[in-house]
Amino acid sequence: MPLPVLDNREHVHTRTITMKAFRRDDGLLDVEGHLTDVKPFAHQMMDSFRAAGEPVHDLSLRISLDDTFAVVDVEACMDQGAHDLCPGAEPNFARLLGLQVGPGWNKKVKAAMSPGRGCTHIIEMLAQMATVAMQASWSAKLGEPLDIPPPEERNIQSSMLNACYPYHESSPWVKQHFPNAYIPLLAIDE
């Protein structure tokens, strides 16, 4: 169900982020992110002007990952940055080469792109691109073999346990699918 519509307010900004993952014939996984920021009215910025609907930001990034989730190729494209200098950061995203998607990803990205070598918005987008990579790696098309051990032989990654409601250590989902990680919820107030 969508959010309820509220009255007495004015639309002032839209940020759109699109992410896609692609399996390549050479075995690599490409994850592409695209971000736009648009205002529905004309506005003056410190060093430029934007017409209504003209992007303040129009930014794209592609990371190519090997089967260990290491970044083996990067391509940044800043069709529109907030400032004329912004596209100068594009080649700096090569600093991501060799980083591995997984625990500590966000810290590694920030360290590689600091101080001030990248684009705040693309760096923020990289956190979501990592989760898109994970989602894509867990995708199996109908008819593809899905090799899942029986529940009593499964282990859930520690980074996933307690990461969200269904993955809570006391949830019925964990009890059913990862019984070795399940911890019954004890009633404190009875």
KETOR-41212 format. One record per residue (C-alpha): residue number from 0; residue in one letter; z, y, x. Coordinates in pm, 1 decimal. Each point is the difference from the previous one (the first is absolute). Example, Ala and Ser with C-alpha at 12.3 -4.5 7.8 and 13.67 -1.06 7.14 Angstrom:
2
SITE  pos  code  c3  c2  c1
SITE  0  A  780.0  -450.0  1230.0
SITE  1  S  -66.0  344.0  137.0
***
This chain:
190
SITE  pos  code  c3  c2  c1
SITE  0  M  0.0  0.0  0.0
SITE  1  P  -93.3  340.4  145.8
SITE  2  L  243.9  284.7  49.6
SITE  3  P  57.9  210.3  -311.4
SITE  4  V  -205.0  319.4  -16.1
SITE  5  L  206.3  315.4  49.3
SITE  6  D  -81.9  344.1  -137.6
SITE  7  N  51.1  342.4  156.1
SITE  8  R  -126.5  -66.5  348.3
SITE  9  E  -304.6  84.9  209.4
SITE  10  H  -194.6  -245.1  216.1
SITE  11  V  2.5  142.8  355.4
SITE  12  H  -96.4  -281.6  239.9
SITE  13  T  -152.1  -350.2  16.8
SITE  14  R  23.4  -234.6  295.3
SITE  15  T  -215.4  -310.2  -24.3
SITE  16  I  38.1  -290.3  239.8
SITE  17  T  -233.7  -297.7  -9.8
SITE  18  M  36.1  -304.6  221.5
SITE  19  K  -228.2  -297.5  34.1
SITE  20  A  2.4  -312.3  214.7
SITE  21  F  -303.3  -197.7  110.2
SITE  22  R  -37.3  -342.4  162.3
SITE  23  R  -263.1  16.6  269.8
SITE  24  D  -238.4  -274.7  104.3
SITE  25  D  147.0  11.5  352.0
SITE  26  G  349.1  -81.4  -132.9
SITE  27  L  143.3  351.1  24.5
SITE  28  L  164.9  180.0  -290.3
SITE  29  D  -100.5  361.3  -64.0
SITE  30  V  241.9  222.7  -189.3
SITE  31  E  -136.4  334.8  -109.1
SITE  32  G  199.8  291.5  -135.0
SITE  33  H  -131.2  318.5  -158.4
SITE  34  L  214.3  299.2  -97.8
SITE  35  T  -96.5  317.1  -185.1
SITE  36  D  211.2  298.1  -101.4
SITE  37  V  -151.2  226.2  -267.3
SITE  38  K  125.9  294.1  -202.7
SITE  39  P  -147.4  83.1  -343.0
SITE  40  F  -18.3  372.1  83.3
SITE  41  A  -144.5  213.1  279.6
SITE  42  H  254.0  81.1  267.7
SITE  43  Q  35.2  181.6  329.8
SITE  44  M  141.4  -186.1  295.9
SITE  45  M  126.1  157.1  323.4
SITE  46  D  -336.1  -33.4  174.6
SITE  47  S  -243.6  -108.2  -272.0
SITE  48  F  -87.2  6.9  -367.7
SITE  49  R  -51.4  -288.1  -244.0
SITE  50  A  -182.6  20.8  -331.0
SITE  51  A  146.6  -181.5  -300.8
SITE  52  G  -52.5  -373.2  50.9
SITE  53  E  -99.1  36.7  367.0
SITE  54  P  208.1  -232.4  219.7
SITE  55  V  270.7  139.3  222.7
SITE  56  H  -4.9  -341.9  168.2
SITE  57  D  -270.7  -265.9  -0.2
SITE  58  L  115.1  -256.6  255.9
SITE  59  S  -102.8  -359.1  74.6
SITE  60  L  119.8  -265.3  241.0
SITE  61  R  -112.5  -356.5  70.9
SITE  62  I  209.8  -243.0  202.9
SITE  63  S  -137.4  -339.6  97.8
SITE  64  L  256.2  -275.1  49.9
SITE  65  D  -25.1  -339.0  168.3
SITE  66  D  173.1  -313.3  -130.4
SITE  67  T  329.6  108.2  163.8
SITE  68  F  -23.1  337.3  -182.5
SITE  69  A  -61.1  185.8  326.3
SITE  70  V  -217.8  311.8  -27.6
SITE  71  V  -326.1  -69.0  183.4
SITE  72  D  -205.1  295.6  -126.4
SITE  73  V  71.8  336.6  -162.5
SITE  74  E  -222.2  262.7  -154.4
SITE  75  A  129.1  329.9  -141.1
SITE  76  C  -209.7  247.5  -194.3
SITE  77  M  131.1  337.2  -109.5
SITE  78  D  -274.8  140.4  -224.0
SITE  79  Q  237.4  277.2  -100.7
SITE  80  G  327.1  93.6  161.2
SITE  81  A  229.1  284.4  -96.2
SITE  82  H  -108.4  178.3  319.9
SITE  83  D  -318.7  10.6  208.5
SITE  84  L  179.8  -170.0  291.2
SITE  85  C  101.1  -309.8  -200.3
SITE  86  P  -306.7  -215.3  81.8
SITE  87  G  92.3  32.8  368.2
SITE  88  A  266.8  -264.8  -67.0
SITE  89  E  -254.2  -267.1  -98.8
SITE  90  P  -40.6  -160.0  346.2
SITE  91  N  377.4  -6.3  52.2
SITE  92  F  35.1  -278.3  -256.0
SITE  93  A  -130.1  -233.7  272.5
SITE  94  R  363.8  11.2  114.7
SITE  95  L  63.8  -256.5  -276.6
SITE  96  L  -202.9  -265.8  182.9
SITE  97  G  215.2  -300.5  83.2
SITE  98  L  279.1  84.0  -246.4
SITE  99  Q  93.1  -285.6  -230.0
SITE  100  V  58.0  31.8  -373.5
SITE  101  G  344.0  -141.8  -75.6
SITE  102  P  365.4  93.5  47.1
SITE  103  G  30.2  337.3  173.4
SITE  104  W  -359.5  101.9  -84.4
SITE  105  N  89.6  349.5  -122.5
SITE  106  K  209.8  76.3  310.2
SITE  107  K  -273.8  -126.0  230.2
SITE  108  V  -261.5  211.4  -178.9
SITE  109  K  212.7  314.2  20.3
SITE  110  A  74.2  -61.6  368.7
SITE  111  A  -368.4  -56.2  80.1
SITE  112  M  -106.9  316.6  -182.1
SITE  113  S  278.3  229.4  127.5
SITE  114  P  37.8  274.5  80.8
SITE  115  G  -252.2  158.8  -234.7
SITE  116  R  -297.4  -218.2  95.6
SITE  117  G  -104.3  -106.6  -349.0
SITE  118  C  3.0  108.6  -360.3
SITE  119  T  318.7  -17.0  -206.8
SITE  120  H  -186.7  -119.8  -307.1
SITE  121  I  -192.8  -277.8  174.8
SITE  122  I  317.3  -112.7  177.4
SITE  123  E  178.5  -18.6  -337.1
SITE  124  M  -294.7  -195.6  -139.8
SITE  125  L  29.2  -257.9  280.6
SITE  126  A  328.5  -126.7  -147.3
SITE  127  Q  -179.5  -93.6  -320.0
SITE  128  M  -300.4  -137.2  188.3
SITE  129  A  235.1  -252.0  162.6
SITE  130  T  114.1  -126.9  -339.7
SITE  131  V  -363.3  -17.1  -116.1
SITE  132  A  -73.6  -217.9  304.9
SITE  133  M  283.9  -232.2  -98.1
SITE  134  Q  -116.0  -14.6  -361.7
SITE  135  A  -353.8  -76.5  114.5
SITE  136  S  118.5  -277.9  230.6
SITE  137  W  178.9  -170.0  -288.4
SITE  138  S  -309.4  6.3  -218.4
SITE  139  A  -167.5  -328.0  -76.5
SITE  140  K  -307.7  -5.3  -220.0
SITE  141  L  -12.9  -250.7  -281.4
SITE  142  G  -108.9  -329.7  149.9
SITE  143  E  124.0  78.4  352.2
SITE  144  P  267.1  -239.9  123.1
SITE  145  L  352.9  131.3  -37.0
SITE  146  D  224.6  -197.3  235.0
SITE  147  I  352.8  61.3  -127.9
SITE  148  P  284.0  -228.8  107.6
SITE  149  P  251.4  -118.2  -260.0
SITE  150  P  276.6  253.9  -78.6
SITE  151  E  267.6  -180.4  204.6
SITE  152  E  -218.9  33.0  313.4
SITE  153  R  -86.4  368.1  -44.1
SITE  154  N  150.4  290.4  190.4
SITE  155  I  -26.2  360.0  -114.9
SITE  156  Q  -40.8  262.5  269.8
SITE  157  S  324.5  188.8  58.8
SITE  158  S  -189.5  329.0  -39.3
SITE  159  M  -97.7  -104.7  -353.0
SITE  160  L  334.6  -134.6  -117.6
SITE  161  N  177.3  275.1  -197.2
SITE  162  A  -302.7  230.0  38.5
SITE  163  C  -49.9  25.9  -377.3
SITE  164  Y  138.4  -122.6  -331.3
SITE  165  P  -168.4  -343.8  -18.4
SITE  166  Y  70.9  -63.4  370.6
SITE  167  H  373.6  68.0  -35.7
SITE  168  E  195.6  -290.6  148.1
SITE  169  S  162.1  -68.9  -341.2
SITE  170  S  -314.8  24.7  -214.3
SITE  171  P  -133.3  -289.4  -207.3
SITE  172  W  -335.0  41.1  183.0
SITE  173  V  160.1  -60.9  341.8
SITE  174  K  200.2  -289.9  -145.7
SITE  175  Q  -321.3  -161.6  -126.0
SITE  176  H  -233.7  68.3  293.2
SITE  177  F  235.8  30.5  301.4
SITE  178  P  313.2  -195.3  -89.0
SITE  179  N  116.3  -5.8  365.0
SITE  180  A  33.4  380.0  -9.6
SITE  181  Y  160.6  16.9  -343.0
SITE  182  I  357.7  128.6  -20.2
SITE  183  P  162.7  -17.0  -344.1
SITE  184  L  128.3  327.8  -132.6
SITE  185  L  378.6  -16.3  -36.4
SITE  186  A  158.8  189.5  -283.8
SITE  187  I  238.2  262.3  139.0
SITE  188  D  145.7  111.7  -332.6
SITE  189  E  73.9  -280.0  -239.9
***
